[in-house]
Amino acid sequence: MALRIYEEKDMKCVICKHGETADGFVTVTLEREGLTLVVKKVPARVCQNCGEEYIDDAVASQLFRTAEEAAKSGAEFDVRHYLKAA
């Protein structure tokens, strides 16, 4: 899945063009240079029609920071639950 970033709270899905998005949680998988990072319970907006997932900019930034830390630690595969940055 490509991370789709959103800015508006209430929006129509840009993929199916019919569904409205609603708050939910998703699992995100990021792969980079030999690392596979799976993050569960990530807050997102989810299309009620097709299921497309949208993550806001702050959450995406946190996911990328987490992936960078995991890569620096030498991890090849890591599964975590999302933790909001303090």
C-alpha positions as CSV (number, residue, x, y, z in Angstrom):
1,M,0.0,0.0,0.0
2,A,1.2,3.5,-0.8
3,L,0.7,5.9,2.1
4,R,-2.0,8.3,1.1
5,I,-1.7,11.5,3.1
6,Y,-4.8,13.6,3.9
7,E,-5.4,17.0,5.2
8,E,-9.2,17.3,5.4
9,K,-11.1,15.5,8.1
10,D,-14.3,15.0,6.0
11,M,-13.5,14.0,2.5
12,K,-14.7,11.9,-0.4
13,C,-12.4,9.0,-1.4
14,V,-10.1,10.0,-4.3
15,I,-9.9,6.4,-5.5
16,C,-13.6,5.3,-5.9
17,K,-15.0,8.9,-5.9
18,H,-18.1,7.7,-4.1
19,G,-17.3,6.8,-0.5
20,E,-16.9,9.1,2.5
21,T,-14.0,8.5,4.8
22,A,-14.4,7.7,8.6
23,D,-12.0,7.4,11.5
24,G,-10.5,3.9,11.8
25,F,-7.3,1.9,12.4
26,V,-5.2,0.2,9.8
27,T,-2.0,-1.9,9.6
28,V,0.8,-0.3,7.6
29,T,3.8,-2.2,6.1
30,L,6.9,-0.2,5.2
31,E,9.8,-1.8,3.3
32,R,13.2,-0.2,2.9
33,E,16.8,-1.4,2.4
34,G,16.2,-4.9,3.8
35,L,13.8,-3.8,6.6
36,T,10.2,-4.8,6.7
37,L,8.3,-2.9,9.4
38,V,4.7,-3.7,10.2
39,V,2.8,-1.2,12.4
40,K,-0.6,-2.2,13.7
41,K,-3.5,0.0,15.0
42,V,-2.4,3.1,13.0
43,P,-5.1,5.8,13.1
44,A,-6.4,6.6,9.7
45,R,-9.4,7.7,7.6
46,V,-10.9,4.7,5.8
47,C,-13.3,4.9,2.8
48,Q,-16.6,3.4,3.8
49,N,-17.2,2.3,0.1
50,C,-13.9,0.8,-1.1
51,G,-11.7,0.6,2.0
52,E,-8.9,2.9,0.8
53,E,-6.8,4.1,3.7
54,Y,-5.6,7.7,4.3
55,I,-3.1,8.6,7.0
56,D,-2.5,12.2,8.1
57,D,0.8,14.0,7.8
58,A,1.8,13.8,11.5
59,V,1.1,10.0,11.6
60,A,3.0,9.4,8.4
61,S,6.0,11.4,9.8
62,Q,5.9,9.3,13.0
63,L,5.8,6.1,10.9
64,F,8.8,7.2,8.9
65,R,10.8,8.1,12.1
66,T,10.0,4.7,13.6
67,A,11.1,3.0,10.4
68,E,14.4,5.0,10.4
69,E,15.1,4.0,14.0
70,A,14.3,0.3,13.2
71,A,16.6,0.4,10.2
72,K,19.4,2.0,12.2
73,S,19.1,-0.8,14.9
74,G,19.8,-3.4,12.2
75,A,16.4,-4.9,12.3
76,E,15.3,-6.9,9.2
77,F,11.7,-7.5,10.3
78,D,9.8,-5.7,13.0
79,V,6.1,-5.7,14.1
80,R,4.9,-3.0,16.4
81,H,1.7,-1.2,17.6
82,Y,1.5,2.5,16.7
83,L,2.5,4.8,19.6
84,K,1.7,8.4,19.2
85,A,4.7,10.7,19.6
86,A,5.1,12.4,22.9
